[in-house]
Amino acid sequence: MEKSKNSFIAIGLMLFALFFGAGNLIFPVFMGQNSGVETIPATIGFLLTGVGLPILGIAAIGYSGDDLQKLASRICTPYAIFFTVALYLTIGPAFAIPRTATTSFEIAFAPLFSEESRQMALYGFAFVFFAVSWWLSVTPSKLVDRIGKVITPVLLAFLALLFIFATIAPIGPWQAASKDYIDPMKALSQGFLDGYGTMDALAAFVFGIIVVNSVRQYGATTNEEIAFMTLRSGLIAGLCLGIIYVFLCFIGASSVSELGHLENGAEVLVGVALHYFGSYGSLIMGVIVLLACLTTSVGLITACAEYFGRLIPVLSYKIWVTVFAFTSFCVALFGLTTIIHAAIPVLMFLYPLTISLMILTFTDKLFHGHRAVYACATLFTLIPSLYDGIHTAGLQITTLDNVMSNLPFAHYGLAWVTFCAAGYIVGLIIAHMSPSKEKTA
């Protein structure tokens, strides 16, 4: 295929459409509500993980040319399977797929029902939502692509209109920050952790290989061309996400004076749409978000079914689609707020390991791909990651808590940084002592 100098723009917009889903809407606006007068540093932190890490994840795949499991196998094969399965389940039936149904329900349908009947309405909605998702996932059709190409631009146009109104006539002044954002540094670090909720850094490892294949189709052949075009495509997607995040954070911050502190970001979006456009505007946003979430659900179910179909080929693709659609339906019945809270410990466990793998990938040539560096850095990072996951889940181990709380960056939820650096150094020492042994490639 003939090379195109501007092909990275088209690929970047495709990547943005892959990233853009429920979490990209509900988390920044909810964070804005809670960060109040500290919204600017909180937004900066959010952009680091909500935009910066996904770009680095895409770039890591482009730089290495490997898919996630092959990339993680530089540590060891059992860990590669464990990490890849955990990541797919997280962005799949455990959290991200059910969240598409519950977010669209909260925005499009929940306001139509009383508190007493809302739970039963969610059951019926989730069943229909995942029945349609299953049908679209198992039936070869261009319907999802067509919906995605129409709905995403319309959603962006509506958000742009919302941003214009919010800029011209803010709902109200920013209020005091909650305790998690009490000062600029605390707001910055909490915003960094809030960005985990989008799950885009995890999804980047899945979508990265799609981008690599796309740039190859556009004519890139050498590793340098592939890496460069992949990075440029990632920057386009990141720029689009970043602009949306900034406006949503600021809208959330200005909404508290009228809406009060709500339970989740979906409720905030509904309240803001009602404020500016009345019930008609809320209905439009609800329908658009519903269809956008449906395409995201189908895309994630398809990606998970394809991966597990390769991992366990004894079960057909159609069976895997059925398993993931049904599992997602069951998880969705717990509701959006429960899913969000349940996901946090898992993300606190997976994100440090994800960031560690990115760092190792980009610095691979510095230690000549020695497996000891990959293994030590990952093993050391695994310790605080496991602790953060358990601690965030509410399990207290007094002695361990005292030790971990005194580590550098622990106050900001980033104690894993110290462990990762220590493991990296230990790995370098081992690699220097046995330079000819155990290279990953």
N, C-alpha and C positions, 0 to 999 in steps of 0.2 A: 504494500500500500504506500502511496506517495506521502511523504512527510508533510505535515502542516505545522507552521510556526505557532499558530494559535490553538492547536488542538488541546493544549493543557487547560484552556478556559472551559471548553466543553466537558472535559473529563472532571475538572474541578467542580463544575455545577452538578454533574452527575453524582460526585462524591458528597456534595452538600445535601443533595436529595436523599442519599443513603443515610447520612448522619441525622438529618432533621426529623425528629420524632417527638414523642410525648415528653420525654425528659428535658428536651431543649426548650420547651415552653414553660413547664411548671416549676423547675428548680430555680432559674434566675429570678423570676418574679417573686417567688416565695422568699428567697434570700434577701431581696430588696426590702421586703416587709420587715424582716427581722434585723437587718443591719442599720436601717434608719439613717442617722446622720453620719454613720461610718460606711455608707454604701460605696463610696469611691474606692477605698482600700479593699473592701470585700469584693468588689467587682474585679479589681486587678487580680486578686487571688483566684477568683473563679475563672478568669480568662486563661490563667496559667494552666489549669487542669482541664477546663472545658474546651479550650482552643489549642493551647500550646502542646499538650500531650497527644491529642489526636493527630496533629500535624507531624509530630515526632514519630508516632506509631506508623503512620503511612510512609514517612521517609525511611524508617528502619526496614520495612518490608522492601521498599524500592532499593535501598542500599544493599541489602543482603540478597535480594532476588528469591528468597525462600518464603514458603507459607509458614503459618504460625507453628505448627507442630515440628516442622523441620528446623525452624529457627530455635525453638526451645530445646530440641534434641542436642544442641551444642552443650547443654548442661548434662543431660543423660536421657535416655529413651523413656524410662518409666516416668520421670518428672515431666517430660514433654507431653506424654499422654494425659497425665493428671492435670497439668496446667491448662492444656487445650480443652479438655472436657469441662473443667471447672469454668473456664471463660465462656464456652459456648452455652452451658447451662445457665450462666448468669445473664448473658444478653439474650437468652432464649426463654424456655418455659418457666424458669424459676422466678424471674423478675421482669425483664424488659418486655416480653411478649404479653404477659398478663396486664402490665401497666398500660399498654396501648388500649386495651379494652376499658379498663377502669378510668383512665384519663378522658377518653372520648365520652364515656357515660356521664362522668361528673360535669363535663362542659356542655354536652348536648342534651342530656335527658334528666339528670338529677334535679334541676330546678323545676321540672314539671310535676314532681311527686312530693308528697308530704314526707316528713321524717319517718313516719310509721311504715309507709309502703315502699320506701326507697330501697331497702335491702332486697325485697322480693323483685322489684323492678330490675335491680342489678343482675339477679339470677337469670331472668328472662333475656335481658339484653346481652349478657355474656354468652349465653347459649347460641343466640342468633349470630352474634359477632364471630364466634369461633367456628360455627357451622359454615358461614360464608368464607372465612379464612381458609378452612380445610378445603372447601370446594375449589377456590381459586388456586390453592397450592398444589392440588393433585391434577387439576385440569389444565393442559397446555392452552394458554390464552394470552392475548395481548391486552386484555382488559385492565390488568393491574398497571401496566406501563402507561396505558392511555389515561387512566385515572390519575396516576402519579404526575404525568406531564401537565395535566390540566389543574389538578387540585393544589399542588405545591405552589405554582405561580399565583393562583388566586388567594391562597392563604397568605403568601408573602405580601400581596397587594393589600389585603385587609389589615395585616399587621403594620404595613407602612402607613396606612391611613390612621390607624390607632396611634402610632408613634407621632405623627404630625399633630393630632389633636392633643396628645399628652404633652408635647413640647410647647404648643401654643397656650394651652390652658391646663396646667397640672391640677390634679385632683386636690392636692393640699400640700402643706409643708412636710418635710421629713421629720419624723419623730425620733425620740431617744432610741438608741440601739439596745437590743437585748443583751444579756450577760455574755453570750458567746461572741459578741462583736463589740465589747465594751470599750476597746481602745483600738487605734489604727493597726498595731501589729497583730492583735488578737483577731481583728476583723479580716486582715490579710490572710492569716493562716486558716481561719475558719472558712473563708471564701474558697481557699485552695481545696479544703476537704469537701466543701459543698459541691465543687465541680466534679467530684467522683460520681455524684448521682446521675449525671448524664450518661455515664457508661461509655462515652465515645472513645476514650483511650483504649478500652477493651475492644470495642467494635472496630477500631482502626486496624488491629491485627487481622481481623476477618476481612474487612473491606480492602485492605492494602493489596492483596493479591489480585483483586478485581481491577484495581487501578493499574497495577503492573501489566496485566494482560491487555488492558485498554491502550496503554502507551505503546506497547509492542505492536498492536494492530495499526496504530497511527504511524508506524515506521521506525520507532526507536529500536536499535539493535544492540549497541554496546552497553555495558553495565553503567558507564558514565551517563549516557543519554537517558537510560531508563531511570536512574536515580534522580537526575536533574528534572526530568519531566514529571516524575512522581511527586517530588518536593514542590514544584510549582503548582501542580494540581491541588496538592494539600493546602497550600497557602491561599488559593482561591476559595476553597471550601471554608477554611479557617476564617478568612476575612468576612465572609457572609455570616457565619455563626457569631463572630465577635460583635458585629454591628447589632445583630438581633439581641444578643445577651445584654449589651450595654443599655439599650432602650428598655428592655424588660426589667432589668434591675432597678432602673430609675423610676419606672412606672410603679413597680412594687413598693418602692420607698415612699412614693407620694400618695399611695392608696390608703395608708393606715388611718389617717385622720377621719376618713369617711367610712371605710369598710371595717376598720378594726383589724386585729390580728386573726386571720383565718387559719383553718386546719391544714390546708395544702394549696399548692400553686394553682390547681385547676379552679378552685373556688375564687381565688383572686382574679384570674382571667375573666371568669363569668361576671364578677362584680364590676370590673373595669369596663368590660364591653357594655354592660347595662348602664353604667354611668354616662358613657359617651354616646351610645347609639340606641339605648332603650332595648326593649325585648326583641325588636327586629334585628338589631346588630348582634345580640347575644345568640339568636337563632342561626344567623349566617355563620358566625364563628364556630358554633357547635357542629353544624353540618360539615363544614370544611375540615375541622379537626378530626371529626369522625372518619371521614374518607381518607385523610392523610394517615391516621393511625391504622386504618385497615390495610393500606398498602405496606406500611411498616411491618405490621403483623405478618402479612404474607411473605414479605422478604426475609424476615427472621426465621419463620418456620421453614421456609425453603432452604436457607443456609444451614440451619441446624440439621435438617433431615438429610441433606447432601453429605455433611461431614460424618454424621453417625452411620449413614449408609456405607461410607467408605471404611469406617472404623469397625463396624460390625455388619458385614455384607450379607449375613444369613437372613437379616430382615430387609424387606424391600423398602424402597423410597416411600411408597404409599403408606406402609405400616408405620414408618417413622413419622410421617406427617400426621397420621392419626394419633399417635402417642403424644406428640408435642402439642397438637391442638387440644386434645382432651386434658392433658396436664395443665396447660395454660388456662383453660376454662376453670378447672378446679381451684387453681391459685387465685384467679381473678375474683372469686367469690368472697375472698377475705377483704376486698375493698382497697382503694388506692392508698389511703394513709397507712394501713397495715403493711402493704407491700413495700412502701417506701421505707418504713422503719425496719422491716425485716432485712432489706437489702443492705443497709448501712454496715453491719458487721462483716458481711461477705466482701463488700467493696473495700473496707479497711484492710482486709486480708489480701485481696487480689491486687490492689493498686500498687503497693510498694514493690511487689514481685514484677509487675508489668513495667514500672519505671526502671527497675534494676535491669531488666532484659533490654530495654531501650538503650541504656547507658552502655551496657556490655557490647551491644551490636555496633554502636557508633565508635567505640574505642577498640574494637577487635584487632585492628592492625597494630595497636600500641603494644599488645602482648602476644602478637602472632597467633591469635586464635587458640591459645592454650586452654585446654579444658579445665585446668585447675582454677583459673581465674573465674570462669563461668560458674563452676561448682561452688567455690568458696563464697563468692559474692552472693549467690542465690541462697546458699545454706544459711549464711549469717542473716540475710534479710528475712528469711523465713521465720526466724525466731520472733522478732518484734511484730511481724505481720500477723502471726498466729495469736500473739498476745493482744494486739490491738483489736482483732476480730472478736476474741473471747471477752475482752474488757468492754468493748462497745455493746456486746450482747447482754451486758449486765452481770456477768460472773466476776466476783471479786476474789482475788487471792492476795491477802494482805501483804505477805512478805515480798512477793513478786511485784506487787503494786508499788511498794516503797522503793524497790530497786529501779524499776522502770521510770518512775516519776522523777528521779534525780538525774536521768540521762540528758545530754544536750538535746534541745528541740522538743523534749517530751511535753512541755507545757503547750506546745502548738500541735500536738498529735503527730509529730514527725520524728520520733525517736529512731525509726528504722534507718534514717539517713546515716547515723553513726555506725550502725551495724553493717550496712552496705559498704561504707567506706573501709571499715576494718576488714571485712571479708575480701574486698578487692585487693587490699594491700597484702593480706596473707596469701592470696592466690598468686600475686605477682612474685612474692618471695619463693613460693613453691615452684612456679614456672621458671624462675631464674636458676634454681637449684637443679632442675631437670628439664633443660630447654629442648631436648630432643624427644620428650615423651608426651603422649596424649594430646595431640593437636585435634581440634574439632573438624578440620578440613585439610 
